[in-house]
């Protein structure tokens, strides 16, 4: 059995009782960063063997892990924060387990983009999760495509690249597009900055940025809807003027 176990994105209390039971029961815990996972396990007094599993070694050790699972070992996969597989390693191992008949179970739990989306104040009935944008190759092409995306868009970004990414959004989406930037979610210095892309970008230009970042941007469909409402109001006002 392979368990996919979400871990807290900041506050260590944001882990489920079931996740703790699983971590105590498995033979081996796979960790994106063993130092980060050790802090979580030590906090809950869980003593289990840890093995690194990250983007730099996942191809190399994939078949060895699956062989161990086929021999009856149980494993839990942890990433540094949130749900494994959401902009973190997991896909290759899950796919191989399914292919070879190893049972996979994903526990519900913490992930950064959900609270960021919900508290953004932007429509969330339909949204597009984009994760991290490409740094160079394909970045401009993707941004041109996303300029017409009708749904609310959700991105992850590093603090070092936040302002540059907001500037790119202004260039391709327009400076008045509504957005929300959530920083350090669930932690002591949590910040949710909302406004137009221009306003939010200016805010972060003037201050140092630290922590994990989630950016939520209004979709083009909602921009068009707002435009239609304004046009209808103007038309109604025009009719009133003529009647007078």
C-alpha positions in Angstrom: 0.0 0.0 0.0 1.2 3.5 -0.9 -0.4 6.3 1.1 -0.3 9.9 -0.2 -0.3 12.0 3.0 -0.8 15.8 2.9 1.3 17.7 5.4 0.7 21.1 7.0 1.5 24.2 4.9 2.6 26.1 8.0 0.7 25.4 11.2 1.7 21.9 12.4 -1.8 21.4 13.9 -3.3 21.3 10.4 -2.8 17.6 10.0 -5.6 15.0 10.3 -5.8 12.4 12.9 -5.9 9.8 10.2 -2.7 11.1 8.6 -1.0 10.7 12.0 -2.3 7.1 12.3 -1.0 6.3 8.8 2.5 7.8 9.5 2.7 5.7 12.7 1.7 2.5 10.9 3.7 2.4 7.7 7.1 0.6 7.2 8.8 3.6 5.5 8.1 7.3 5.0 9.2 8.9 1.7 10.1 12.5 2.2 10.8 15.3 -0.3 13.1 16.9 2.3 13.9 14.6 5.3 14.8 17.6 7.4 11.4 19.2 7.0 9.6 15.9 7.5 11.6 15.2 10.6 10.4 18.3 12.3 6.8 17.2 11.7 7.4 13.7 12.9 9.3 14.8 15.9 6.5 17.2 16.9 4.1 14.2 17.0 6.7 11.8 18.4 6.6 9.5 15.4 9.7 7.4 14.9 9.9 5.8 11.4 12.6 5.2 8.8 12.8 8.2 6.4 14.0 8.0 2.8 14.4 10.9 0.4 12.1 11.1 -2.6 12.3 14.2 -4.7 12.5 15.5 -8.3 16.2 14.8 -8.5 16.0 11.1 -7.6 12.5 9.9 -8.3 13.3 8.4 -11.7 16.3 6.6 -10.3 14.6 4.9 -7.3 11.1 4.5 -8.8 11.3 0.8 -9.7 13.1 -0.1 -6.4 10.3 1.5 -4.4 7.6 -0.3 -6.4 9.5 -3.7 -6.0 9.4 -3.1 -2.2 5.7 -2.3 -2.3 5.0 -5.4 -4.3 6.8 -7.4 -1.7 4.4 -6.2 1.0 5.9 -3.0 2.4 3.7 -0.1 3.2 4.9 3.5 2.5 3.7 7.0 3.1 4.7 9.8 0.8 5.2 13.3 2.3 6.3 16.5 0.5 7.5 19.6 2.2 4.1 21.2 2.6 0.6 20.4 1.3 -0.6 17.5 -0.8 2.0 15.5 -2.8 1.6 15.7 -6.5 0.2 19.3 -6.5 3.3 21.0 -7.9 5.4 18.4 -5.9 6.7 14.9 -6.7 4.2 12.0 -6.6 2.9 11.5 -10.2 5.5 9.0 -11.4 5.2 6.8 -8.3 1.4 6.9 -8.3 1.3 6.0 -12.0 3.7 3.1 -11.6 1.9 1.7 -8.6 -1.4 1.8 -10.5 0.3 0.1 -13.5 1.7 -2.7 -11.4 -1.3 -3.3 -9.2 -0.1 -1.6 -6.0 -3.0 -0.1 -4.1 -2.7 3.7 -3.7 -4.7 5.7 -1.2 -4.6 9.5 -1.1 -5.7 11.1 2.2 -7.5 14.5 2.2 -5.8 17.4 3.9 -3.8 20.6 3.6 -3.0 22.3 0.3 -2.1 25.9 -0.2 -4.3 26.9 -3.2 -7.7 26.1 -1.7 -7.6 28.6 1.2 -6.0 31.2 -1.1 -8.8 30.8 -3.6 -11.5 30.8 -1.1 -10.4 34.0 0.7 -9.5 35.8 -2.5 -13.1 37.1 -3.0 -12.9 36.0 -6.6 -15.3 33.6 -8.3 -14.5 30.0 -7.4 -17.2 27.9 -9.0 -14.8 27.2 -11.9 -11.1 27.8 -11.7 -7.8 26.9 -13.5 -4.9 25.7 -11.3 -1.7 26.6 -13.2 0.9 25.9 -10.5 4.4 27.4 -11.2 4.8 29.2 -14.6 7.7 28.2 -16.8 10.7 30.3 -16.0 11.8 30.9 -19.7 10.8 28.4 -22.4 7.1 28.6 -23.1 6.3 31.3 -20.6 5.2 34.0 -23.1 3.2 31.5 -25.1 1.3 30.3 -22.0 0.7 33.9 -20.7 -0.8 34.8 -24.1 -3.1 31.8 -23.9 -4.1 32.6 -20.3 -5.0 36.2 -21.1 -8.2 34.7 -22.6 -8.8 32.2 -19.9 -12.4 32.7 -18.7 -12.0 31.0 -15.3 -10.3 32.4 -12.2 -6.6 31.4 -12.3 -4.4 30.1 -9.4 -0.6 30.2 -9.5 2.2 29.3 -7.2 5.3 31.5 -7.1 8.5 32.0 -5.1 9.0 35.3 -3.2 12.0 36.2 -5.3 9.9 36.1 -8.5 6.6 37.5 -7.2 7.0 41.1 -8.5 8.3 39.9 -11.9 5.4 37.6 -12.3 2.9 40.3 -11.3 4.5 42.6 -13.9 4.1 39.9 -16.5 0.5 39.6 -15.6 0.0 43.3 -16.0 1.6 43.1 -19.4 -0.5 40.3 -20.7 -3.8 40.6 -18.7 -4.0 44.3 -18.1 -3.3 46.3 -14.9 -6.9 46.5 -13.7 -7.5 42.8 -13.6 -8.4 41.9 -10.0 -6.1 39.6 -8.0 -5.2 38.3 -4.6 -1.8 37.4 -3.3 -1.7 35.1 -0.2 1.6 34.8 1.6 2.6 32.6 4.6 -0.8 31.0 4.8 -1.7 29.5 8.3 1.5 31.0 9.8 2.0 33.9 12.2 2.6 36.5 9.5 -0.1 35.4 7.1 -0.9 38.1 4.6 -3.7 38.4 2.0 -3.3 41.4 -0.3 -6.2 42.1 -2.6 -6.8 44.6 -5.4 -6.0 45.2 -9.0 -2.8 43.8 -10.5 -1.3 47.3 -10.5 -2.2 47.9 -6.8 -0.9 44.5 -5.6 2.3 44.7 -7.6 3.0 48.2 -6.3 2.4 46.9 -2.7 5.0 44.2 -3.0 7.5 46.4 -4.9 7.7 48.5 -1.8 8.4 45.7 0.7 10.5 42.6 1.0 8.7 39.4 0.3 9.2 36.1 2.2 7.4 32.8 2.5 5.3 30.7 0.2 3.1 32.5 -2.3 -0.2 31.8 -4.0 -1.6 34.2 -6.6 -5.2 34.2 -7.6 -6.2 36.2 -10.7 -9.6 37.1 -12.1 -10.5 35.3 -15.3 -11.2 37.1 -18.6 -14.8 35.9 -18.4 -15.5 37.8 -15.2 -13.8 40.9 -16.7 -16.2 40.7 -19.7 -19.2 40.2 -17.4 -18.3 43.4 -15.5 -18.0 45.2 -18.8 -21.4 44.1 -19.9 -22.9 45.3 -16.6 -21.3 48.7 -17.0 -22.5 49.0 -20.6 -26.1 48.0 -19.5 -26.1 50.6 -16.8 -24.8 53.3 -19.2 -27.5 52.3 -21.7 -30.2 52.6 -19.1 -28.9 56.0 -17.9 -29.0 57.2 -21.5 -32.6 56.2 -21.9 -33.5 58.1 -18.8 -31.8 61.2 -20.1 -33.7 61.0 -23.3 -37.0 60.6 -21.5 -36.3 63.7 -19.4 
